[in-house]
């Protein structure tokens, strides 16, 4: 059995009700809903922070797309 960490937090009433409604609709406990939501949020935000940091490293190194590459992308996605 995996161990879990207990955490207490305060939610605005509307958010608490949304969690309750979703938990009821999918027949899962509220903590399951909150845990999944936090996992998705943390995965997404961690990815974004890592991409921004990598972009800053590349920018600091002067690693930018060439004019030819930008033109090719513009042609590819132009309507």
C-alpha positions in Angstrom: 0.0 0.0 0.0 1.4 3.4 -1.0 1.7 6.1 1.6 0.0 9.4 1.2 0.6 12.8 2.6 -2.3 14.5 4.4 -2.9 18.1 3.4 -5.4 20.7 4.5 -6.6 23.6 2.4 -9.4 26.1 2.2 -11.5 26.4 -0.9 -14.0 28.9 -1.9 -17.5 27.4 -1.6 -18.1 27.3 -5.4 -14.9 25.3 -6.1 -15.8 22.9 -3.3 -19.3 22.4 -4.8 -17.8 21.8 -8.2 -15.5 19.1 -6.7 -18.5 17.5 -4.9 -20.6 17.5 -8.1 -17.9 16.0 -10.2 -17.0 13.4 -7.6 -20.7 12.4 -7.4 -21.1 12.3 -11.2 -18.1 9.9 -11.7 -18.7 8.0 -8.4 -15.2 8.8 -7.0 -14.1 10.3 -3.8 -13.4 14.0 -3.7 -9.7 13.4 -2.9 -9.4 11.4 -6.1 -10.8 14.3 -8.1 -8.5 16.8 -6.4 -5.4 14.6 -6.7 -6.0 14.1 -10.5 -6.6 17.9 -10.9 -3.3 18.7 -9.1 -1.4 16.1 -11.1 -2.6 17.5 -14.4 -1.9 21.1 -13.3 1.6 20.3 -11.9 2.5 18.3 -15.1 1.4 21.2 -17.3 3.0 23.9 -15.3 6.3 22.0 -14.8 6.5 21.4 -18.6 5.8 25.1 -19.3 8.5 26.3 -16.8 11.0 23.9 -18.2 10.3 25.1 -21.8 10.6 28.7 -20.8 13.9 28.1 -19.0 15.3 26.2 -22.1 14.1 29.1 -24.3 15.9 31.6 -22.1 19.1 29.5 -22.2 18.9 29.3 -26.0 18.2 33.1 -26.3 21.1 33.9 -24.0 23.3 31.8 -26.3 22.0 33.7 -29.3 20.3 30.6 -30.7 17.5 32.1 -32.7 15.6 30.9 -35.8 17.0 32.1 -39.0 15.1 34.5 -41.3 14.8 31.6 -43.8 13.3 29.3 -41.2 10.8 31.9 -40.1 9.8 32.6 -43.8 9.3 28.9 -44.4 7.1 28.6 -41.3 5.1 31.6 -42.4 4.5 30.0 -45.8 3.6 26.7 -44.2 0.9 28.2 -41.9 -0.3 31.1 -44.0 -3.9 31.0 -45.2 
